[in-house]
């Protein structure tokens, strides 16, 4: 009998794996085992594929997007794995398989799961999913000082691991923080500066990069934040013109069409471009992406699908969406920050940066999920919104000794440029109308 031959084309860049407690081959063997506890023990950022015969397993951390596409061949199935849709398309074209491709046929591996596929021929069975990270909910005491100490303590630990990695790979390399002066980027900056001093690293290697597209409020906020702490000499303004906002480029780089992510990535591209033009050899950046998701700081009233009870009572709702196996879970795009982190990852990779947000690490998500939100808020929305600033402020003081200023929440893209200017450059309407138009324009790239 003819036995079909399966192929795996792994197009992921192994240099992007930053694993602190084992080498990549050891981590890959853990993924191949399918053992959830073994994969959970991988400490760091990773996107891994492993196979044994017709069995293939894929796993990723929150900050390393993974996509795959299963192609049919007479000789047997071929599984293509990459971090981008266009990479999959180019690889299929090189194999003479482009006629099978459509963006909606690609699949995004959801974060925090091991995906198992069996390449057994036509038709192939659905993948199975094994969760490897399940933080316990509501187990911390209702003590904001203790919660803050644990949360920012975990942030400091992750920043320390990142800085040690930087010095192993590129000793003495400069480090920048994408900085708005908001709660999340502010905490990342203050803690990074503190940890650098603790590790005996020269703080002169550190900069706070703030994007200014003209009349955006972030630059003044960033100046005020650093001035209050006597750290204004770290600030470096990256100026650009709003006319440089380019929807077509954003859709090509982002490969998604959610309006808020399109806005964020559009502005992020200009920040990364500006840093790259000024510093051709700069490599390492940190940011605060994921901080809102961890501490549930999004305007619930903007999403008619949500209530405070759904936000508080669902495990990692903002990190994973409604979750694998749910009707509203997108196979093409996953959900939550598992999907949305591309807004940070793709602009950074477009300009050759290694970008890191400590808020994506399981150690911080675990603390955040352990917060007794129901007890602390009594399901009051304004109380929920006030929690993040208070927790982070107390935590930064406990870990660094500094009293960090806390300003009202504002999205990154709306701080770099007035919202009406941004919308005029990027939107063909609002809400669902904008999303539909962005989706149409993205799919037209593959028409």
N, C-alpha and C positions, 0 to 999 in steps of 0.2 A: 504494500500500500504506500502511496505517496504521502510523505510526512511534510506538512507545511513548515517553512522556515521563517521564523519571526526575527525581526531586526529591531534594535533600539538605537536611536540616533540621539545621543545626549549632547545638546548644544549649550548647556549651562556653563558659565565661566567658573571653574573651580576656585579661582583666586578670590572670588567674592565671598567664599565661606570664611567666617571668622569664628573659629571654634576654640575655646579656651582650655578645655580639659581632655582633649584627645585629638589624634590626627584625623584627617578626612576619611581615610580608609576604615578606621575603626568606627567612625560615625556612620559610614555607608553600610557596614556590616550590621550595625544596630537597626538601621532602617530595613534592611533585607530581612531581618528576623521577624519583623512585624510586631515585636514586643513593645507595648506602649510604655512600660516603665523604662526600658532600655533607651528608647528614643527620647523620652522626657529628660533623661540624664544628660543629653547633649547640650552643653552650655555655650550658647552663642548664636550667631546668625548663620543659617545654612539653607541650602536648596540642594537636595540629594536624590539621585535615582539609583536603584540597585535592582539586579535581576538574577534569577536562577531558573534556567530553562524558560518556560513560558510565563513564569510568575515575575511580575514587575511591581516594585514598591517605590513610592514617591513620598517625600516629606519635606516640609519647609517651615521656617520660622515666619513670624508675622511680617518681617521686613525684607523678605526675599521672595518676590512673586515667582510662581512657576506655572507654565502653561504646557499643555500637551495636545497632540493631534494623532489620531489613529488612522493610518492610510491603508488601503487595500492594495495588495499586489497578488499576481497569480502565484508567486512563490510563497506567499504568506504575509501576514500583517506586519506593518512597520510603524513603530511608535516614535514620534518625534517629540522631544522635550526641550523647552527653552524658557527664557524669562519674558519673551515678547511675542506678540502675534505676527509681526512682520518677519521676525527671524524664522518662525515656522513656515511662513509662506515662501520665503526665499529658499529654504531647504527643500521644501516639496517641489518647487519649480526646478531646482537643480537635479532632482531625481526623476523629472518628467511626470510628476504627480500633481501639478498645480490645478488640473481640472477638477480634482476632488475637494479643493479648498474653498471654504467660506469662513469668515471670522467667527460666525456663530457656531461653527462645528468645533472650534477649539474649546478646551476645557481649562479652567483655572483650578489648581489644587488648593483647597481651603487650608488656611493655617491651622495648626494644632491637630492635624489628622495625618495618619499614615494611609495613603491610598494604595489599594492592591488591585492590579489588573491581571487578567489571564489572557495572554495572546494565543488563543486557540483556534483562530480562523474566523470564518464568516457564518453567522454573525457572532461578534464577541460579546461576552456577558458584561453587564454593568460593573463598574468598579465597586469595591466595598471600602468603607471608611472606618478606621479605628482611631478614636480620640486618644491622644497621648498627653493632653494637658487639661485637667479638670479642677480648677481651683475651688476651694470650699467657700461658700457664700456666707457672709454675715457672721463670721466667727470671731472678729476682733471686738474688744471692749468699746463701748460708746464714749471714748475718751479722745478728743481731737488732738491733744498733745502726743499721746501714744501712737495714734494713727499717723500723724505727721512725721514723727520720728522714724517709724518703720518705713514709711513710703519714701521719704527723702533719703533715709539711710540706704535703702535698696538702690535708689538712683545713684548715690555716691559710689556704691560698690560696682555698679555697671559702668559708670564713667571711668573708674580706676582700671577696670579690666580693658576697656577700650584704649585708654592712654598707654597702658603697658603693651598692648598689641601694636599701637602706632610706633612705639620706641623699639620694639623687636624688629619691625619691618622697615621702618624709616627713622632711625634714631635722630632726634632733634627736629623732626618735621613740625611745621606750624600747624595749629589747629584753630578752626574758626567755628563760631556758633551763628546760625541763621537767627537773628535777634530782632524781636519787635518790642521788647520791654513788657510783654504780656506775662501772665503767670507761668506758662510752661517754658517758653524760651528763657525767661528770666531765671527760673529755678535751674535750668540746665547750665546757663552761663555762670551763675554764682557758685554752684556746686563744682563745676569744672575748674574754675579758678582756685577754689578751695582745695580740691583734690590734687591739682598740679603742685601746689605749695607743699601739701602733705607728702607727696612722692618725691619732692626735691627737684621738680621740673621747673624750668624757667618760665614764669608767667608771661614773659615778653613774647613767647611763642603763640599767645592767645589773642584773637581778635573777635569783636562782636560786629558782624556784618548786618547793616540795616538798609533795606531797600527803600528808595524814595523815588516815586514816579511823579512827584509834584503835588503839593497840597494834601498829601496823605498824612494822617495823624500819627503814624508810627514813629517817625523820626523824632518828633518832639517828645513822645512818650519814652523812647529809648534813651534820649539824652537825660530826661528827668530821672528815669530809673537809675542810670549809672551815676548821675550826679549825686543823688541821695545817698549812694553807697561810697562816694569818693572814688569811683572807678571809670570816670568819663573818658580817660585816656585810652581805654580799650575800644571805643566806638569807631567804626569806619563806615561812612555812608557810601552806599552804592547807588548812584543816581542813574536814572534812565528816563526816557520819554514815553508817555502812554501810547504814542503812535507805534511804538515797537511791539505792543501787544499783538500777537498774531494767532488768530483762531485756527487757521489751517495748520500751522506748525504745531500748536498745542495738541490738536486732535491726532496728528501723526505720532507725536511723542507719547502722549498719554494713552492712546488706544482705548479710550473710554469716553462716555458722553454725559455723565452726571454733571449738571450745571455747576454745582459748588466745587467739584473736583476739577472741572475745566477751568474755572476762575483761579483756583489755587495753583494749578500747574502752570497756567499762563504767567502768573506773577512770579512763580518759582523759577521758571525758565529765565526770566530777566535777571533775577538775583544771581543765579548760577553763572549766567553768561557774563554778568558784570564782574564777578569775582575772577572768573577765568581770564577775561581780557586784561585785568589788572595784574593777576598773578598766574602766569602761564604754568607754573610747576606746582601750584597748591593742590593738595589731594584730599585732606581730611576735614569734614564738616560734621557738626552736630546740630540737631534741631529738637523741637518739642512736639513733633507730631505724635499723636496718640494720647497726649495728656487729657484732652477733652473727653475722649472715649473712656479712659480709665475712671475718671471721676464724674462721668455722666453729665457733662456740662455742655449740652446742646439745647437750643430753644425747642422744647417739646411742641409748642404751639405752631411751629412751622411745618410739622409733619402730621397730617390728619390721621395717620395710622397708629400714632403713639399716644399713650397716656403715661402719667407718672408711674402708675402701677406696672405697666408693661416694661418701662425702663428700669425700675427698681427690682422687679421680681424675675427677670429673665437673665440667665447666665451669659455674661459677655455679649449683651445685645449689640452694643455699639462696635465691639471688636469683630463680631462674626455675623452680624445680621440675625435673621431668624433661625439660622443654623442649618447644618447639613441634614438632608432628609425631609426638610419642610417644603411646603408647596411654593413658598416665596423665595426659596434659595435658588440663585442662578447658577447653573452649571458652567456657563460661559464666564461669569464674572465673580463667583463666590459671593460674599456679602460683608457688610460692615467695613472695618479697617483692613480686614483680610483682602478686600477688593481695593479699598480707597488708598492704601499706602503707596500705590503706584504714583499718586500725585506728588509724592516726595522722591520716590526711587527713580522714576523715569527722568525728571529734569536733572537730577544729580548725575545719573549715568550718561545722559546726553552730553554733558560737559566734562566727563571724566573724573568726577568726584566719588570718593567713598563716603557715603552719608550714613549717619548713625543717630537714631533716637533711642535713648534709654527707656522711654516710656513703652516701647514695644516689647521689652523683655518680660518673660514670664514672672520674674521675681517681683516686678512692679505691678503687673496685672494681678498677681496672686494677693498682694496686699490690698489692692483696690477692690477686688471682689470680696475680700474678707470684711470690708467696712459694713457695719449694720445700717445701711441706708434707710431702711424702713423705720427703724427705731429713732435715728437721728433726725429724720425729716417729718415723720408722721404723715407722709405723702403730701407734703406741702411744697409746691413747685418753687416759690422764691427761696425757701430754705435749702432746697436741693441746689439751686444755682449759687448760693452763697458758700457752700461747703468747700468747693475746690480751692478758692483763694485762701480760706482760713486754714485748711489742712496743709497746703503747701507752704504758706507763710510760717506756720508754727514749726513745720518740719525743717525748713531752711534755717531757721533760728537755732533749732536744736542741734543740727549737724554742723553748721558753719559759724554760728554765733552772730550772723548778720540779720538785721531786720529788713527783709526784702519788701519794697513797696508793691502794692497790689492795685492794679488798675481794672476798670470794668472790662468784661470780655468783649473782644472784637476779633473777627476772623482775620487771618494773615493777609488775605487779598484785599480786604476792606481797609486795612491800615496802611497799605502801600500807596493806594490811590483812592480818591473818593468813589463811592459805590456807583454813583450815576455815570461817572466817566468810564469805569470798568464795564458796566452794563452796555453802554453805548458802543464800546469797542468789540464786545464779545457776544452779545445776545441778540437773537432774532426773535425776541419775545421774552416771556418769563415763564418760570415753572415748567409745567409739562410741555408747553410750546417750545421752549428752549431745548429741553431734553430731546424732543422728537427731531428738531432740526439738527442738533449736534449728532444724533445717531445717524440720521440720513447722510450727513456730510462725511462721517467716519466710514460708513459702509461704502460710500461712493469711491473711496480710495481703492477698493477691491472690485469695482464694478467691471 
